[in-house]
Amino acid sequence: MTPAARVAAAIDILDEVLAGKPVEQALTGWARHSRFAGSKDRAAVRDHVFDAVRARRSLAALGGGETGRGLMLGACRRDGTDPDLLFSGVAYGPPALTPEERAAGRDPEPGAEALDIADWLWPAFRDSLGDSNEAAARALQTRAPVHLRVNLGKGGVDGAVAALAEEGIETRPHPAADTALEVVTGARRIRNSVAYRDGLVELQDAASQAVVAALPLTDGMRVLDYCAGGGGKTLAIGARAEVALFAHDALPHRMQDLPERAARAGLKVDILEPEDLEGAAPFDLVLCDVPCSGSGAWRRAPEGKWRLTPQALDEVIQTQAEILDRAATLVAPGGVLAYATCSVLARENGDQIAAFLARHSGWHNSWQHAWSVVAGTDGFFSAQLTRDPTPS
């Protein structure tokens, strides 16, 4: 495919996304009907689409309209590319620009539009991030780095770096966690690499790893990953200490790959259904990586930025509070309830912890930290709530 043909494909896919189709579904549908497209073509089209969705508001302003053509025209103008090189109507490229399209477009308004944040969310985003709000928003307009977690149960960081390098994957340590590697080149080779297939490395953001690295884990503990999802943090916990490891999720199908991943990592994980929780309790540590706005990970899942509504945010905050209240009953006296989000919003983070402590006596906040997208990770927050020992 020519560069112009790739842009034309992206325009068609973006029109489907703007009409409500999920990004991955739209990309998969295009790929199935475009067998002629090679792997480099598919990667380039994917990059065009995700780049446009991340910067949807600002590109629509620059391109003169919130359509596939408008977004891709806006991307040309943002990047200093001559649109006529791509909008030519030849080589399967998009039709040439009309006089109206040439005249349309403007600089985005400073603030929410230029930074690609919804107007209703901008005050909360700005206040939550303080002086770093603009830098954080601009980071969310860009592509996320690729991070790997080294499975310490399988080998060391230096060995993982060397093994990956042998397969053309260049990495470097990331300061957020002692197990974290940032992929410099060769990211598309990871899933077929021996290091990945053998469980030496897993794909996981460095801040997500740091949440686990900060947990007060010791051998012999009983540990529950209450909102396990795919199990990334479950496996990271098991690699750090000899613990009795349990996983649960309100949507059990999300854990369907966890047994295979655990076996690859050399770990034993007991999967608990909701009805099993009370009988398996108490636990020395319960981790709740709760559902959230995902605002700290909008580089990876940018459509979430535009699908979030005030009502949806209120609902997810209520869900977080309910999860904390339920999980607290599973923690042993003297144990820890760890809370985590991939959000940058205060309402989901510090405010949520303060509200829990106001509802529950006999607990205290023993540790709290936030990771910023400006520092090269997803935006994460975590707090550790310690339950008071049983009175003597």
N, C-alpha and C positions, 0 to 999 in steps of 0.2 A: 504494500500500500504506500502511496505517496503521502507526504505530510498533509497535503490538502485533503486527501481521502480520509485520513485519520481524523481530521477536524470535522469532516462531514459526518462520520460515524458518531463522533462525540455529540454533535448537535442533535442527531436523532435520539440518542440515548438520553440526553439531558431533557429533551421535550417529554419523554416518558416519565422521567424522575419528577419534573415539575408538575406533571399531571397526577402524581401521587404514587407512582410505582417505586418500590424500594430500589436503591442503587444497585445492590448486588443482583437482584432479580433482573433488572434492566440490562446489566452487563452480560449476565449469563444468557439471556434471550438473544442478544445481539451476536454473541460468540457462536451460539448454536446455528444461527442462520448465516454465518459468515465464515464458512470453512476455509475460505481462501486466505483468511488472515493468519499470518504466522505469529509465533510467540512474541516477537518484538512489536508487531502491530497491536496485539491485544494489550500488551503492557503499556504502550504509548497511549492508546485510546483510554484505558483505565486511568492513567495519570491525568489526562485531559479532563475526564469527568470528575474525578475526586477534587482536582484543583479548582474546578468551577464551582462545585458544591460548597467547598470550604469558604470561598469568597463570593458567594452568590449575590449579596446585596451590592457590594462595591463594583463587581463586574457588570451587574445589570445597569447600574448608573452610567458606567463608562461606555457600555455598549448600546444604551438607549432602549433597553427592554429586558424583561425577565422571561426570555425565551432561550432555547438552545443557541440560536444564532446570536442573540444579544449577549449571552454570557461569553461565547467564544470570541466575538468581536471585542468585547470588553477586555478579555485576556490579551488579545493582540495589542490593544492600546496601552494596557498596563505594562506589558513587557517590551514595548517599543518595536514590535514586529509590524511590518507593513501589511495591513490586511489584504491588500490586493494580491499578495503572493499566495495567499491561501483561499480567499474568496474570489475565485477566478472562473468557476464553472467548467474548468477543464480537469482532466486526470481524476475524474470522480470526486472532485472537490465541490464545496458548496457554491451555489450560484453567486455571481458577482453582486457586489453591494449596490443597492438602489440609491438614488439621490437622497431619499428620506433617511436611509440608514447612515449615509455619510454625514448628514447634518445632525443626526441625533447623538445623544451621549453628552455627559457632563462629568465633572469631577465629583466624587462622592462627598456628601456633607460630612464635616468633621464629627467625630464621635461614633455613635452606634453604626451608622451606615458605612463609613470609611473603614471601621474595624470589624464589620460583619457580625454584629450582635443585634438581636431583635430589640426594637425600641422598648418594649415592655420590660425586658430583662436588663437593659443597660444600667439603670441606677443600682440594682442589686449587684450586678457584676462589678461595676466600678467601685462601689463601696466595699465589697468583699476583698478586692485585690489591692485597694489603696493606691499608693504611688506606682505600683507595677501594673496597673490595669491595662494601659495601652500596650506595654511590652507583651503582656500575657495574651491579649487579643490578637496582636500581630503574630505571635507564635502559633496561635490556633488557626491562622490563615495558611500555614505552611504544612508541608508533609512531615509526618512523625518519623523520628528515627526508628531503626529496628534494633531491639535489644534482645539479648539471649541470657538465660540463666544457666550457669554451670551447675550441674548436679554433683555436689560434693561427695555424694555417696558413690559416684562412678569415677571421679578423678578430680584433679586440681585445675585451677584457672589456667596456669601456664600450659598444661597438657592440652586443654581444650583449644586454646589459641593456636597451638601448633597443629593439632589435628584438623582444625577448620582451614588453616592456611594451606595444608596439603591438598585441599579440595577447592582452592581458589577463593576462599571466603576470608577476607581480611577483617580482623576485629581489634578492638582495644578496650581495656578496662574502663568501666564507667564509675565515677566516684560515688554514686548514690548507694551502691551496695557492693559488698565484697565478692558476690557471685556474678555481678553484672558485666556483660560485654556489649559494646556498641558495634554494630556491623558497619564497616567502612565501605567495603565493596563485596559484591557477590551475594547480596541478600536473596536473590531469586533461586540460589542454589541450595539454600538451607534445608528445605524439606526433603531433598533427595540425598543429603549428605549422610555419611556413615555416623558422624558424631550425633546428628539428630535422630536417626533411626535407632541407634543403640542407646539412646537416653542420656548421653553425656551432656547435651544441652537441650533446653526448652525455650520456646519463644515466650518472653514475658518482659513487660516494661520494667525498667530499672527501679522506678518508684514503687511499683507493686512488689518487687523483690525486697525493697527496703522496709516496707510494712512488715513483712515476715521476719526480716533480720532483726527488727527491733523488739519482737515478741520475747517475753521472758521464759524461753524454753529451757527445760532441763530434762535429762534422761528420766524415764519412768513416769512422766506425766500422762494424763489422759486428756487428749486434745480433740476438740470438735470444730471443724470448719462448717459453720451453720448455714452459710449461703455459698455453697461450694461451686456452683456453676460447672464450668469445665474442669475444675480441679487444679488450676495452676498454683494457687496458694497452698492447697492441700499437699501437693507434691513438694513444694518448697519447704513446708514445715517438716515433712518427713525426712528431708535431706539434711536437716540441721540438728536433729536430736533423735535419740532412740525413744520414741513415744508410742503409746497406744493411740492410733490415729483413726478418727471417725469423720465421715462426710455426710452432709445432708443438704438438700435443696428443696424449696417449696415446689419446684418444677423438676421432678426426678429425671425426666428425659434429658435435661441439660448435662447430667452426669454419665450419660451412656458410654462415653469414651474413657471415663476415668479408670475403670478396672484395667483396660489395656495399657493406658499411660502409666499407671502405677506399676504394672508388671514390667514394663520397659525400664522404669526407674529403679526396679528392685525393691519396691515398697509394698507393704500390706495395708490396705485401707478398708475399714468396715463401712459399708454404705448403710445409712439409717433412713428408714421411712419415717414420716411424721409420727406414726403411732409407736415407733420404737424409742423415741427420744427420752421420754420420762423414765423408762426402764433402764436405759443406758446411763443416765445421769447418776451422780454429779460428775462434772468435768473440772479439771484444774484450770483449763483455759478454753474459752469459747471465742472464736473469731467470727465476727459478722461483717463481711464485705458486702454491704447492703445495696439493694437497688438504688439508683440515684439518677440525677439529671444527666450524668455522663459528661458534664461540662469540661472536666479536665482531660477528656479523651476525644474531644471533637475533631482533632486532627485525623484520628483513625476512623471515626464514625460521624462524619460531618453533617449528615442529614438529620441527626438528632438535634442539632442546633436549631433547625428550622421547624422540627416537629414538636418541640417542647412548647407547652402552653402554660399560662398561669394555673389553670385547673390541674394539669398533669403534675406540675411542680408541687402544688399543695398536696395532691394525692400521694406522691412518692415520699414526701416528708412525713405524712401520716403513717405510711407503711414502714418507714425507718423506725419511727417511735414504737410501733407495735412489735417489730422484730426485736428491738432492744429489750422491751418489757418481757417478751416471751423467753428470749435467750437468757436473761438474768436469772430466771428460775432454775436454769440448768447448771449454774456455776456453783462450785463447792465453796464453803466458807474459806476465806483467804485466797480464793481463786481470782482469775482475771477475765473480764469481759472486754475483748478488743473490738473496736469499731473502726471501720474503714469505708471511705468513699473515693471514687474517682471524680470528685466534684471540687470546684473552686468556690462554691457559694457558701457563705457563712450560715445561711439557714439550714443547710444540710450538714454542717460541720460543727464549729464551736457552739452555735446556738442549740443544736440537737443534743450535744453533751450536757450543756447547762440545763436544758429542760429535763433530761433523764435524772440528773442529780436532784432537781427540785421535786421530782415525783417519788424518788426512792431514797430513804434513809439507809445508813449502813454501807454506803459506797463512797469512794473518793476517786478523783481523777489523778492517777499516778504518773501519767505520761501523755504528751500530746505533740504532734508535729504535722506540718504541711509541706508538701513538695510542689514546687512551682514549675509550670511549663517553660518558664524563662530559663530554667537551669537544665533544660534538655531532657526532661522526663515528661510523662503525663502529669497532670495536676492531681495530686492525691492528698488525702487527709487521713490521719489515724489518731485515735486516743485509746488509752488503756484504763479501764475502770476496774478498780480493785475492790472486792467485797471484803468487808470487815470480818475478821475471824469470829467464830462463835464465842459469845461471852462465857467466861469460865464461871 
